[in-house]
């Protein structure tokens, strides 16, 4: 609030306005007093000035004070302006009408000067607090926007281009900043590393962890060709980082290295949802001996597996946020893997069904608020002509 409070008095009788002004001047509150005699004049004053309080009569020549109050409280810009309804009516119905309209206080005429001053002082204190909260919220919002842009800069700007390879990515955070993260580690013209992870939780803390992961991946370039070694060293570094905090953070992660000359993929898994290999007639989960999520226990050893990809086949990597939304009439959180998700299907699960699932996820996230971050990567080996 400014050094002087801006107070608007609305009443169609001059004598009432003069009496209210005299009471307020005796209060010792630093203030500027403005007057309005009609609803139209009140709206004009509200639009022209930054007000800290309104004393509003109910019976006005061109409308109702209840309607003015209801109108004010319906706009975000004016919601924090305290309103005291003043009326000669002294019945419960009138008080309820004022409260329904959003009035902060309700006084009957003739107004007691001491009661008026006490209520005005209390409401001005509340206005000061509301202004402070608004300022803090605005500052937080600006910082979150900056953090969002910073986190976006950690993600790949484009998908890498390799002959014979198609890559599709969907990344949707549940709030300004998310805890899912992915990266493409371009090793050489023959090898491409694909990393995907899910940090426990959401918000600023998770975003800071993804920033740490991005930095650590950059520092572990020598291990890009060796999934199990990359996860081992990343785990040790994150465990050391998390051990200095009081929270039980951890990160699930999957890292695979595509060999585009030999059409193979070697991979390791740190407690992450099992990706799948999609074929025309079936899908196969890339199951292996999952290690612990990253950051829990230093010295964890991760298993390494290798698969061969045929032309036209596709790797589908994802975070478990896809099971937090309503898809194919499945209950939310009823699945933890694609095998659970497609359980009970009458037909074999094929690549076509995976593509249908991808399109459904894309449509859902484009229209709805989501409870958890969603990230998937589809890597397809193009068929030879």
N, C-alpha and C positions, 0 to 999 in steps of 0.2 A: 504494500500500500504506500502511496505517496506520503509526504510529510503532513499534508492536510487531507482529511477525508472528504471526498465528494459525495454529498448527500442530496438526493432528490426528494422533494415533498410534493405529493400529488393530492389535491383536493380542490373542489370547485368553489369553496367559500374562502374569501380572502382572510376573514377573521381567524379561521382555523389554521391557515398557513402561518399567519403572524404569531399565533399562540405557540405552535410547534417550533417555529424559529426561535422564539424567546426562550423556551425551555432548553433547547439545544445549545444556545449561546451561553446559558447559565452553567452548562455542564463542564465548561473549560476544555472541551475536545477541540483541537485544531481542525477546522473544517471550512469547506466552501458549500454554501447552501444554494440549491437551484429549485425553481418552482414550476409546477405545471398545473393547469386548471382542467384539462381534458385528457382523454385517452390519446388523442392525436398529438397533443403537446408533450405528453409523457414519452411516447415513442420517439419523437424528434430529439428530446433531451438524451434519451438512452443511446441513440445512435451517434450523437455528437460528442458525448463525453464518456470518460472512463469513470464509472460510478462505483462507489464502495458500499452504498446502502440506499434503499428506497423505502419511504414511508408512504403507503398507498391506501387511499380511501376506496371503499367499495362502490359507492353510488356516485357515478360521474355522468355528466350530461350526454356523452356520446358512447357510453359503454360501461362495462363492469370492471372493477379492479381485479376481480377473480380472473377474468379473461386476460388481462394484462400480465398478471403473475404467471398464469398457465403458459402464455406465449413466451415469456422470458425464460422460464425453466425448460422449455423445449429446445433451446438453442445452446450449443456448447459454449458460445462466446459469452453468454450472459448467465449461465447456470450458477456461477459462484457469487453473483450479486445477492446479498441478503435482502429479503423483502419482509417488512412488517405491515400486515394488513390492519387498517384502522376502520372501525365501523361503529355506528350507534347501536347496531343489533347485538344483543347479549344472550344468544341462545346457542345450544349445542350444535344445531344444524348449520348455523352460519360459520361456526368455528371449524366444523368438519369440511365445509365447502372451501374454506381458506386453506386448510391443510392439504386437501386434495389438489388444489391449484398449485401447491408447492411452496406456500408461504413458510417462512422460517419462524415468524412470531405472529401473534394475533392479539391486538389490544382493542378494548372497547372505549368509546367516547362517553363521558369526558375523560380524557387521558390523564392519568396521574403522572405528574412530572418526574417524580423519583423513579417510578417503575419504567417509564419511557427511557430515561437516561441510562439506567442499569442495563436494559435490554439492548439499547444502541451500543453501549460500550462492549458488551459481550459479543454482539454480532460483528462489530468492527475487528475485534481480536480474532474471531473465526475467519473473517475475510483475509486478514493478514496471513494466517496459517494457510488458507487455501491458495493465496497468491504465491506463497513460498513453495508449496507443493507443486503448483503448476510450473513454476520456474525450474524446479528440480526435475520434474518429468520432462520438460522440454529439453533440458540439458542432457538427460539420460537418453532421450530419443535421438538427439543429434549424435551422441557418442555411439549408440547402437547402429545408426546408419553408417558411420565411419567404420565400425567394427565389421559390419556386413560387407562393405566394399573391400576391406582388408582381407577378410576370409575368402571372398570370391577370387582375389588375386592369387591365393594359394592353389586354387584349382586350375586344371589345364584350361587354357583359353579355347583351344580347338582339340579335336581328336587327331592323333598322329596319322599320317598317310603312308601306308605300305602297299605295294602292289599285291593284289589278291586278297586284301583284308578290308572288311567293312566293320566299322565300330559305331555303336549307338549308345548314348549316355542319357540318363535322366537323373537329375539331382534336385531335390525339393526339400529345403529345411522346413521344420515345423514352425519356426519362429524366425525372427530376424537372422539369427545365426544358429547353425546346426552343429551336431556332433558327428555326422557322417563325413567321410573324407575319401577321396580317391585320387589316384595319380597314375600317369603313364610314364614309365622310366624307359626312355629311348636309348638303348644300349649301343646298337650299331645297326647297319642295314639289314641284318638277318634276325636280330633278337629284339623283342619288345617286352618289357616288364609291365604287368598290370597289377596295381595295388588297390585294395578297397578295405576300409575299416569302419568301425562303429564305436565311438567313444561313449562310455556310460554317461547318461544324462543329456541335458541340453543346455543352451544358453552360453553365457560368456566363458565360464570355466571350461566347458567342452571345446569351445572355439579356440581357447588358448592352448589346449592340448593338441588340437589338430595343427596349430601353428608350430608347436614343438615337433610333431611328427614330420611335418613338411621339412623342417630344418634338418632333422636327423636323417631323413631319407637322402637329402642332398649330400650329407656328410658320409653316407655309407655307399658311395658309388662303386667301390671295389667289390661289394657283395651283390651287385645287381643280378649277376648271372646265377647266383646260388640262393634260392628262396629260403632254405632252412637256415643258412648262416645270416641272411639279412634279418629274418624274424628273431633269431637268437640275440643278435647284437642290439636290435631295436628294443627287444624286451628288457635287456639288461639296463639300457639307458633310461627307459621309461620307469622301470622299477626304482632306480636311483632317484629319478625326478619325483615320483609319487611318494616315496618314503619320507620326503621332507614336508609332506602335507598331512593334515589330520583326516582327510577323506579317503574312502576306499575306491579310488578311481581304477578303472582298467579299460582295455581296448581289445575288441575282437578284430582280427585281421586275416585277410587271405592275400597271398602273393603268388602270382604265376608268371613264368617266363615262356613266351612263345618263340619257338624256333621256326621261322617262316620258310627255311630251306628244307628242313626235314619234316615239317608239319607235326611237331610235337609241342607239348606244354608240360614243363616240370613245375611243381607247385608245393607249397606248404601252407598249413592252416593253423591259426592261433585262436581256436575257440569260435570261429566265425561260421555263419550259416553256410552249409555246403553248396557251392555252385553246382551247376549241372552242365553236362554235355548234351546238346540237343541234336538229335538225328531226325531224319524224315519220319521214321517209324517208331521212335522211342526217345525217351530222355534217360540219362544215366547220371546219378549224383556222383560227384567227385569225392568219394568217401576215402578217408585215410585216418591214421591215428592222430586225432586232433590234439595239439598241445594246449596248454593253458593260455587264456587270454594274455595279452601283453601287459606288463607292469605289475603282475601279481607276485611272481617268484623269480628272483635272479637265478641264472644258470639253467633255466628250462631249455630242454632240447626238443627240436621240432623235426617231425618226420618229413621226408621228401618222396613225392610220387611223380610218375610221368605217364602221360597218355599220348596217344597218336590221334590226330584229327584228319578226317577225310574231307575232300572238297565238298562244300555245301553244308558242313556241320558248324555248329555255333556253341560258344561258351557263354553261359548266362550267369553273371555274378550279381549279387544283390545284398542289401542289408535287411534286417528283419522288420523294418518299418512297413514293408508291404503287407505284413500280417496284422497291422494295426488299423487297416481300413476295410471297409465293407466291399468285398469282391466276390462275385459269383455266389451271392447269398450265404457266404460262409460267416459264422460268428467271429467278431473281432477277437484276436488273441487266442483263437482255438487251434492255431497251427504254429509250428516252429521251423518247419522245413517244407520244401516243395512236395516231398513225399506225403506229408500230412495234408497239404493243401489239395492234392489231387487224389487223395485216398477215396475209394468208393466209386471212382469213375467207371462207367460201363465199358469204355473204350480205352485202348492203350494211350498213354500220354505221349504226344508227338510234338515236334517243333511248331506245328501250326497252333497248338494250344498254348505254348509258351508265348508265341507272337500275339495271340489273342489276349493273354494275361498282360503283356507289356502295354498293349493299346488301352486296355481297361484301366490300368494303373495311371497311364498318362491322362486319360479323360477325367478320372476321379480327382487327381491332384490339381488339374486345371480349374476345377469348379468348387472344390471343398477345402475347408480348413483341415489340416492333418495333425494328429496327436504326436507323431514321431517322424523323424527325418526319413526320407525315402531316397534311395540311391540304387540304381542298377546300371550295369554295363553289359552290353551284348556284343560279342566279338565273333564275327562270322568269316569263315574261310570260303572265299568265293569259288563257285564251281567253275571248272575249266571248260572252255567252249570247245 
